[in-house]
Amino acid sequence: MVFKTMLVSAECKRLMRRESLLFARDYEKHFLEGETKPRHIGEPYLLHHAETNRGVLLIHGLMAAPEEVREWADFLHLQGYTVYAPRLAGHGTSAFDLAQRSYSDWVDSVNRGWVILKTCCEQIVVAGFSTGAGLALHQALTRPESYAAVISISAPLKFKSISSCFAEQLDRWNSFLSSMGIKCLRRDFVANYPDNPHINYHRCPVRSIVQVKALMKKVYKTLPALSIPALIIQATNDPKVAGESGRRIYDRIASTDKTYHDVCFNLHGIVRGEITHDVFAEAAAFLNRLVWR
């Protein structure tokens, strides 16, 4: 198949500038010494490949930033895809900023990313890691006509931490204390011990855990309706997401056009470092098998 050259249009550049300005505004507003990372960590980016009409919308995880999926983005770009990595609202700034966001804000960030990528690609795959994988599945379920396929890596269907089990109760308690004007007893954040401390926040808003769980509950409920090709990848010894999460997601998808892959690894972050050889190879094989329109 011969592809026409897909140029970066004036509209794409305008939309990218808008995202950059939005990030700059949020970065300045929510900058917190000792927590906020260097600006390049949170900056959304487009890796344009002029000789293709195929793109990948690549979504990072909770408390992270577009830099988290940079190695994956570079790999896909070398494989011949245009890649856009959006910045989810509340990320790349501070945990305080994130605490004020809902998963609908993250969906809006992803939707704007699709609009950008569509200016230079005719066919798009949506892919994500961790919470980004949950958002990718959400896109595949709510906007199947917009995507050729979906790739989900380590979607957090079930967390392992004790704090996540009581997140809803703690969030309601925090809200009650706020209504009473009591601040000293609130517990708005829990500690986070990230695989990539130069990228991720070191504290997680309790409200964000509640939002991720609400997102995944909605995704899980509607998974039987997923109609586009799907690749599900899960680390078997993931210390943050229960190992059975990936298999449960895969089994619930009614479509037969689905693939599952286990990764034997004992860290949550499997889209950076040496383990990516296995992960990215599986993703590349899946993309190569797709019947593109």
Contacts in CASP RR format, 6 or more apart in sequence:
PFRMAT RR
TARGET T0000
AUTHOR 0000-0000-0000
METHOD contacts of the structure
MODEL  1
MVFKTMLVSAECKRLMRRESLLFARDYEKHFLEGETKPRHIGEPYLLHHA
ETNRGVLLIHGLMAAPEEVREWADFLHLQGYTVYAPRLAGHGTSAFDLAQ
RSYSDWVDSVNRGWVILKTCCEQIVVAGFSTGAGLALHQALTRPESYAAV
ISISAPLKFKSISSCFAEQLDRWNSFLSSMGIKCLRRDFVANYPDNPHIN
YHRCPVRSIVQVKALMKKVYKTLPALSIPALIIQATNDPKVAGESGRRIY
DRIASTDKTYHDVCFNLHGIVRGEITHDVFAEAAAFLNRLVWR
1 292 0 8 1.000
3 51 0 8 1.000
3 52 0 8 1.000
3 53 0 8 1.000
4 53 0 8 1.000
5 50 0 8 1.000
5 51 0 8 1.000
6 49 0 8 1.000
6 50 0 8 1.000
6 51 0 8 1.000
6 52 0 8 1.000
6 53 0 8 1.000
6 82 0 8 1.000
6 120 0 8 1.000
6 121 0 8 1.000
6 122 0 8 1.000
7 50 0 8 1.000
7 120 0 8 1.000
8 46 0 8 1.000
8 48 0 8 1.000
8 119 0 8 1.000
8 120 0 8 1.000
9 119 0 8 1.000
9 120 0 8 1.000
11 119 0 8 1.000
12 46 0 8 1.000
12 116 0 8 1.000
12 119 0 8 1.000
12 120 0 8 1.000
15 112 0 8 1.000
15 115 0 8 1.000
15 116 0 8 1.000
15 119 0 8 1.000
16 44 0 8 1.000
16 46 0 8 1.000
16 116 0 8 1.000
19 44 0 8 1.000
19 86 0 8 1.000
19 87 0 8 1.000
19 112 0 8 1.000
19 113 0 8 1.000
19 116 0 8 1.000
20 43 0 8 1.000
20 44 0 8 1.000
23 39 0 8 1.000
23 42 0 8 1.000
23 43 0 8 1.000
23 44 0 8 1.000
23 87 0 8 1.000
23 92 0 8 1.000
24 39 0 8 1.000
26 89 0 8 1.000
26 90 0 8 1.000
26 93 0 8 1.000
26 97 0 8 1.000
27 36 0 8 1.000
27 39 0 8 1.000
27 42 0 8 1.000
27 92 0 8 1.000
27 93 0 8 1.000
29 93 0 8 1.000
29 97 0 8 1.000
30 36 0 8 1.000
30 90 0 8 1.000
30 93 0 8 1.000
30 94 0 8 1.000
30 96 0 8 1.000
30 97 0 8 1.000
31 93 0 8 1.000
31 94 0 8 1.000
32 94 0 8 1.000
32 95 0 8 1.000
32 96 0 8 1.000
35 94 0 8 1.000
35 95 0 8 1.000
35 201 0 8 1.000
35 202 0 8 1.000
35 203 0 8 1.000
36 92 0 8 1.000
36 93 0 8 1.000
36 94 0 8 1.000
37 65 0 8 1.000
37 92 0 8 1.000
37 198 0 8 1.000
37 199 0 8 1.000
40 67 0 8 1.000
41 65 0 8 1.000
41 66 0 8 1.000
41 67 0 8 1.000
41 92 0 8 1.000
41 198 0 8 1.000
41 199 0 8 1.000
42 65 0 8 1.000
42 66 0 8 1.000
42 67 0 8 1.000
42 87 0 8 1.000
42 91 0 8 1.000
42 92 0 8 1.000
43 66 0 8 1.000
43 87 0 8 1.000
44 66 0 8 1.000
44 84 0 8 1.000
44 85 0 8 1.000
44 86 0 8 1.000
44 87 0 8 1.000
44 113 0 8 1.000
45 66 0 8 1.000
45 70 0 8 1.000
45 73 0 8 1.000
45 84 0 8 1.000
45 85 0 8 1.000
46 82 0 8 1.000
46 83 0 8 1.000
46 84 0 8 1.000
46 116 0 8 1.000
46 117 0 8 1.000
46 120 0 8 1.000
47 73 0 8 1.000
47 74 0 8 1.000
47 76 0 8 1.000
47 77 0 8 1.000
47 82 0 8 1.000
47 83 0 8 1.000
47 84 0 8 1.000
48 82 0 8 1.000
48 120 0 8 1.000
49 55 0 8 1.000
49 77 0 8 1.000
49 80 0 8 1.000
49 81 0 8 1.000
49 82 0 8 1.000
51 80 0 8 1.000
52 80 0 8 1.000
52 81 0 8 1.000
52 82 0 8 1.000
52 121 0 8 1.000
53 121 0 8 1.000
53 122 0 8 1.000
53 123 0 8 1.000
54 80 0 8 1.000
54 81 0 8 1.000
54 82 0 8 1.000
54 121 0 8 1.000
54 122 0 8 1.000
54 123 0 8 1.000
54 124 0 8 1.000
54 125 0 8 1.000
54 148 0 8 1.000
54 292 0 8 1.000
55 81 0 8 1.000
55 82 0 8 1.000
55 83 0 8 1.000
55 84 0 8 1.000
55 117 0 8 1.000
55 121 0 8 1.000
55 123 0 8 1.000
55 124 0 8 1.000
55 125 0 8 1.000
56 73 0 8 1.000
56 76 0 8 1.000
56 81 0 8 1.000
56 82 0 8 1.000
56 83 0 8 1.000
56 84 0 8 1.000
56 124 0 8 1.000
56 125 0 8 1.000
56 126 0 8 1.000
56 127 0 8 1.000
57 84 0 8 1.000
57 86 0 8 1.000
57 110 0 8 1.000
57 113 0 8 1.000
57 114 0 8 1.000
57 117 0 8 1.000
57 124 0 8 1.000
57 125 0 8 1.000
57 126 0 8 1.000
57 127 0 8 1.000
57 136 0 8 1.000
57 139 0 8 1.000
57 147 0 8 1.000
58 69 0 8 1.000
58 72 0 8 1.000
58 73 0 8 1.000
58 76 0 8 1.000
58 83 0 8 1.000
58 84 0 8 1.000
58 85 0 8 1.000
58 127 0 8 1.000
58 128 0 8 1.000
59 69 0 8 1.000
59 85 0 8 1.000
59 86 0 8 1.000
59 88 0 8 1.000
59 110 0 8 1.000
59 126 0 8 1.000
59 127 0 8 1.000
59 128 0 8 1.000
59 129 0 8 1.000
59 132 0 8 1.000
59 133 0 8 1.000
59 135 0 8 1.000
59 136 0 8 1.000
60 66 0 8 1.000
60 67 0 8 1.000
60 68 0 8 1.000
60 69 0 8 1.000
60 85 0 8 1.000
60 87 0 8 1.000
60 88 0 8 1.000
60 91 0 8 1.000
60 128 0 8 1.000
60 129 0 8 1.000
60 130 0 8 1.000
60 132 0 8 1.000
61 68 0 8 1.000
61 88 0 8 1.000
61 91 0 8 1.000
61 128 0 8 1.000
61 129 0 8 1.000
61 130 0 8 1.000
61 131 0 8 1.000
61 132 0 8 1.000
61 133 0 8 1.000
62 130 0 8 1.000
62 131 0 8 1.000
62 132 0 8 1.000
62 156 0 8 1.000
62 204 0 8 1.000
62 208 0 8 1.000
62 212 0 8 1.000
63 91 0 8 1.000
63 95 0 8 1.000
63 98 0 8 1.000
63 192 0 8 1.000
63 194 0 8 1.000
63 200 0 8 1.000
63 201 0 8 1.000
63 204 0 8 1.000
63 208 0 8 1.000
64 91 0 8 1.000
64 130 0 8 1.000
64 194 0 8 1.000
64 196 0 8 1.000
64 199 0 8 1.000
64 200 0 8 1.000
65 87 0 8 1.000
65 91 0 8 1.000
65 92 0 8 1.000
65 199 0 8 1.000
65 200 0 8 1.000
66 85 0 8 1.000
66 86 0 8 1.000
66 87 0 8 1.000
67 199 0 8 1.000
68 129 0 8 1.000
68 196 0 8 1.000
68 199 0 8 1.000
68 200 0 8 1.000
68 271 0 8 1.000
68 272 0 8 1.000
69 85 0 8 1.000
69 128 0 8 1.000
69 129 0 8 1.000
69 271 0 8 1.000
70 85 0 8 1.000
71 271 0 8 1.000
71 272 0 8 1.000
71 273 0 8 1.000
71 276 0 8 1.000
72 127 0 8 1.000
72 129 0 8 1.000
72 271 0 8 1.000
72 276 0 8 1.000
72 280 0 8 1.000
72 283 0 8 1.000
73 83 0 8 1.000
73 85 0 8 1.000
75 276 0 8 1.000
75 280 0 8 1.000
75 284 0 8 1.000
76 83 0 8 1.000
76 283 0 8 1.000
77 83 0 8 1.000
79 284 0 8 1.000
79 287 0 8 1.000
81 125 0 8 1.000
81 287 0 8 1.000
82 117 0 8 1.000
82 120 0 8 1.000
82 121 0 8 1.000
84 113 0 8 1.000
84 116 0 8 1.000
84 117 0 8 1.000
86 109 0 8 1.000
86 110 0 8 1.000
86 112 0 8 1.000
86 113 0 8 1.000
86 116 0 8 1.000
87 109 0 8 1.000
88 105 0 8 1.000
88 106 0 8 1.000
88 109 0 8 1.000
88 110 0 8 1.000
88 131 0 8 1.000
88 132 0 8 1.000
88 135 0 8 1.000
89 101 0 8 1.000
89 105 0 8 1.000
89 106 0 8 1.000
89 108 0 8 1.000
89 109 0 8 1.000
90 97 0 8 1.000
90 98 0 8 1.000
90 100 0 8 1.000
90 101 0 8 1.000
90 105 0 8 1.000
91 98 0 8 1.000
94 201 0 8 1.000
95 189 0 8 1.000
95 201 0 8 1.000
95 202 0 8 1.000
95 203 0 8 1.000
95 204 0 8 1.000
95 205 0 8 1.000
96 205 0 8 1.000
98 201 0 8 1.000
98 205 0 8 1.000
98 208 0 8 1.000
99 188 0 8 1.000
99 189 0 8 1.000
99 205 0 8 1.000
99 206 0 8 1.000
99 207 0 8 1.000
99 208 0 8 1.000
101 208 0 8 1.000
101 211 0 8 1.000
102 211 0 8 1.000
103 135 0 8 1.000
103 211 0 8 1.000
103 212 0 8 1.000
103 214 0 8 1.000
103 215 0 8 1.000
106 131 0 8 1.000
106 135 0 8 1.000
106 211 0 8 1.000
106 215 0 8 1.000
107 135 0 8 1.000
107 138 0 8 1.000
107 139 0 8 1.000
110 126 0 8 1.000
110 135 0 8 1.000
110 139 0 8 1.000
114 124 0 8 1.000
114 126 0 8 1.000
114 139 0 8 1.000
114 143 0 8 1.000
114 146 0 8 1.000
117 124 0 8 1.000
118 124 0 8 1.000
123 148 0 8 1.000
123 292 0 8 1.000
123 293 0 8 1.000
124 146 0 8 1.000
124 147 0 8 1.000
124 148 0 8 1.000
125 147 0 8 1.000
125 148 0 8 1.000
125 149 0 8 1.000
125 150 0 8 1.000
125 151 0 8 1.000
125 287 0 8 1.000
125 290 0 8 1.000
126 136 0 8 1.000
126 139 0 8 1.000
126 140 0 8 1.000
126 146 0 8 1.000
126 147 0 8 1.000
126 149 0 8 1.000
126 150 0 8 1.000
126 151 0 8 1.000
127 133 0 8 1.000
127 136 0 8 1.000
127 150 0 8 1.000
127 151 0 8 1.000
127 152 0 8 1.000
127 153 0 8 1.000
127 283 0 8 1.000
128 134 0 8 1.000
128 135 0 8 1.000
128 136 0 8 1.000
128 151 0 8 1.000
128 152 0 8 1.000
128 153 0 8 1.000
129 153 0 8 1.000
129 154 0 8 1.000
129 269 0 8 1.000
129 270 0 8 1.000
129 271 0 8 1.000
130 153 0 8 1.000
130 154 0 8 1.000
130 155 0 8 1.000
130 156 0 8 1.000
130 241 0 8 1.000
130 268 0 8 1.000
130 269 0 8 1.000
131 155 0 8 1.000
131 156 0 8 1.000
131 212 0 8 1.000
131 215 0 8 1.000
132 155 0 8 1.000
133 151 0 8 1.000
133 152 0 8 1.000
133 153 0 8 1.000
133 154 0 8 1.000
133 155 0 8 1.000
133 156 0 8 1.000
134 152 0 8 1.000
134 155 0 8 1.000
134 156 0 8 1.000
134 215 0 8 1.000
134 216 0 8 1.000
134 219 0 8 1.000
135 215 0 8 1.000
136 150 0 8 1.000
136 151 0 8 1.000
136 152 0 8 1.000
137 150 0 8 1.000
137 152 0 8 1.000
137 155 0 8 1.000
137 219 0 8 1.000
137 223 0 8 1.000
137 226 0 8 1.000
137 230 0 8 1.000
137 249 0 8 1.000
138 215 0 8 1.000
138 218 0 8 1.000
138 219 0 8 1.000
139 146 0 8 1.000
139 147 0 8 1.000
139 150 0 8 1.000
140 147 0 8 1.000
140 150 0 8 1.000
140 226 0 8 1.000
140 228 0 8 1.000
140 230 0 8 1.000
141 219 0 8 1.000
141 222 0 8 1.000
141 223 0 8 1.000
141 225 0 8 1.000
141 226 0 8 1.000
144 226 0 8 1.000
144 227 0 8 1.000
144 228 0 8 1.000
147 228 0 8 1.000
148 228 0 8 1.000
148 229 0 8 1.000
148 290 0 8 1.000
148 292 0 8 1.000
148 293 0 8 1.000
149 228 0 8 1.000
149 229 0 8 1.000
149 230 0 8 1.000
149 231 0 8 1.000
149 286 0 8 1.000
149 287 0 8 1.000
149 290 0 8 1.000
150 226 0 8 1.000
150 228 0 8 1.000
150 229 0 8 1.000
150 230 0 8 1.000
150 231 0 8 1.000
151 230 0 8 1.000
151 231 0 8 1.000
151 233 0 8 1.000
151 283 0 8 1.000
151 286 0 8 1.000
152 230 0 8 1.000
152 231 0 8 1.000
152 232 0 8 1.000
152 233 0 8 1.000
152 246 0 8 1.000
152 249 0 8 1.000
153 233 0 8 1.000
153 234 0 8 1.000
153 270 0 8 1.000
153 271 0 8 1.000
153 279 0 8 1.000
153 283 0 8 1.000
154 233 0 8 1.000
154 234 0 8 1.000
154 235 0 8 1.000
154 238 0 8 1.000
154 241 0 8 1.000
154 245 0 8 1.000
154 246 0 8 1.000
154 268 0 8 1.000
154 269 0 8 1.000
154 270 0 8 1.000
155 216 0 8 1.000
155 219 0 8 1.000
155 232 0 8 1.000
155 234 0 8 1.000
155 241 0 8 1.000
155 245 0 8 1.000
155 246 0 8 1.000
155 249 0 8 1.000
156 212 0 8 1.000
156 216 0 8 1.000
156 240 0 8 1.000
156 241 0 8 1.000
156 245 0 8 1.000
157 216 0 8 1.000
157 220 0 8 1.000
157 241 0 8 1.000
157 242 0 8 1.000
157 245 0 8 1.000
157 246 0 8 1.000
157 248 0 8 1.000
157 249 0 8 1.000
158 241 0 8 1.000
158 242 0 8 1.000
158 244 0 8 1.000
158 245 0 8 1.000
158 248 0 8 1.000
159 165 0 8 1.000
159 209 0 8 1.000
159 213 0 8 1.000
159 240 0 8 1.000
159 241 0 8 1.000
159 242 0 8 1.000
160 238 0 8 1.000
160 239 0 8 1.000
160 240 0 8 1.000
160 241 0 8 1.000
160 242 0 8 1.000
161 190 0 8 1.000
161 240 0 8 1.000
163 170 0 8 1.000
163 190 0 8 1.000
163 206 0 8 1.000
163 209 0 8 1.000
164 209 0 8 1.000
164 213 0 8 1.000
167 206 0 8 1.000
167 209 0 8 1.000
167 210 0 8 1.000
167 213 0 8 1.000
168 210 0 8 1.000
168 213 0 8 1.000
170 187 0 8 1.000
170 206 0 8 1.000
171 206 0 8 1.000
171 207 0 8 1.000
171 210 0 8 1.000
173 187 0 8 1.000
174 186 0 8 1.000
174 187 0 8 1.000
174 188 0 8 1.000
174 206 0 8 1.000
174 207 0 8 1.000
177 183 0 8 1.000
177 185 0 8 1.000
177 186 0 8 1.000
178 186 0 8 1.000
187 206 0 8 1.000
188 205 0 8 1.000
188 206 0 8 1.000
188 207 0 8 1.000
189 203 0 8 1.000
189 204 0 8 1.000
189 205 0 8 1.000
189 206 0 8 1.000
190 203 0 8 1.000
190 204 0 8 1.000
190 206 0 8 1.000
190 209 0 8 1.000
191 202 0 8 1.000
191 203 0 8 1.000
191 204 0 8 1.000
192 200 0 8 1.000
192 201 0 8 1.000
192 202 0 8 1.000
192 203 0 8 1.000
192 204 0 8 1.000
193 202 0 8 1.000
194 200 0 8 1.000
194 201 0 8 1.000
194 202 0 8 1.000
195 267 0 8 1.000
195 268 0 8 1.000
195 269 0 8 1.000
195 272 0 8 1.000
196 269 0 8 1.000
196 272 0 8 1.000
220 248 0 8 1.000
220 249 0 8 1.000
220 252 0 8 1.000
223 249 0 8 1.000
223 252 0 8 1.000
223 253 0 8 1.000
223 254 0 8 1.000
224 252 0 8 1.000
224 253 0 8 1.000
224 254 0 8 1.000
225 254 0 8 1.000
226 253 0 8 1.000
226 254 0 8 1.000
226 255 0 8 1.000
227 255 0 8 1.000
228 255 0 8 1.000
228 257 0 8 1.000
229 255 0 8 1.000
229 257 0 8 1.000
229 258 0 8 1.000
229 259 0 8 1.000
229 286 0 8 1.000
229 290 0 8 1.000
230 250 0 8 1.000
230 253 0 8 1.000
230 255 0 8 1.000
230 257 0 8 1.000
230 258 0 8 1.000
230 259 0 8 1.000
231 258 0 8 1.000
231 259 0 8 1.000
231 260 0 8 1.000
231 261 0 8 1.000
231 282 0 8 1.000
231 283 0 8 1.000
231 286 0 8 1.000
232 246 0 8 1.000
232 247 0 8 1.000
232 249 0 8 1.000
232 250 0 8 1.000
232 253 0 8 1.000
232 258 0 8 1.000
232 259 0 8 1.000
232 260 0 8 1.000
232 261 0 8 1.000
233 246 0 8 1.000
233 260 0 8 1.000
233 261 0 8 1.000
233 262 0 8 1.000
233 263 0 8 1.000
233 270 0 8 1.000
233 279 0 8 1.000
233 282 0 8 1.000
233 283 0 8 1.000
234 241 0 8 1.000
234 243 0 8 1.000
234 245 0 8 1.000
234 246 0 8 1.000
234 247 0 8 1.000
234 260 0 8 1.000
234 261 0 8 1.000
234 262 0 8 1.000
234 263 0 8 1.000
235 241 0 8 1.000
235 243 0 8 1.000
235 262 0 8 1.000
235 263 0 8 1.000
235 264 0 8 1.000
235 265 0 8 1.000
235 266 0 8 1.000
235 267 0 8 1.000
235 268 0 8 1.000
235 269 0 8 1.000
235 270 0 8 1.000
236 243 0 8 1.000
236 262 0 8 1.000
236 263 0 8 1.000
236 264 0 8 1.000
236 265 0 8 1.000
237 243 0 8 1.000
237 264 0 8 1.000
237 265 0 8 1.000
237 266 0 8 1.000
238 245 0 8 1.000
238 265 0 8 1.000
238 266 0 8 1.000
238 267 0 8 1.000
238 268 0 8 1.000
239 266 0 8 1.000
239 267 0 8 1.000
239 268 0 8 1.000
240 268 0 8 1.000
241 268 0 8 1.000
246 260 0 8 1.000
247 260 0 8 1.000
250 258 0 8 1.000
250 260 0 8 1.000
259 286 0 8 1.000
261 282 0 8 1.000
263 270 0 8 1.000
263 275 0 8 1.000
263 278 0 8 1.000
263 279 0 8 1.000
265 275 0 8 1.000
267 275 0 8 1.000
269 275 0 8 1.000
270 276 0 8 1.000
270 279 0 8 1.000
271 279 0 8 1.000
END
